[in-house]
């Protein structure tokens, strides 16, 4: 009886260990890039300028969005008051402002994307920082590294091992 329990316990332990090694646990790390930039203040000037430009663009988008919301509220008040002609004129103005905002977002996003690519390709500090993040993440067993700036979560680096794109494409082939 002792041997059967002993063998069963060993068998269950081996099965549990096998299932644990079959599953990969994704570990996530967080990096405060602002602290890195401030630590390497001189070397990170181009990156900080880029980040400041992104903030200025976002502030302008917020300002334009707020202006649109204010105009919409005014238009609704005009309609409630029975000033349909003024409300209609304001509606036309709103359409122009909404279109302007959409175009502004699209153009600025393209500009930021291009500047970000250029910075990553030409700036030695950015290249060194990215390689260092990758090296530390891989050596510590992290699969994803997130930036933790101002409550915005941005993926800075991820392990190709967690990318399921090809698996999804293969699964979709049957449909």
Buried (B, 14 or more C-beta within 10 A) or exposed (E): EEEEEEEEEEEEEEEEEEEEEEEEEEEEBEBEBBEBBEEBEEBBEBBBEBBEBBEEBEEBBEEBBEEBEEBBEBBEEBBEEEBEEBBEEBBEBBEEBBEEBEEBBEEBEEEBEEBBEEBEEEBEBBEEBEEEBBEBBEEEEBBBBBBBBEEEEEEBBBBEEEEEEEEEEEEEEEE
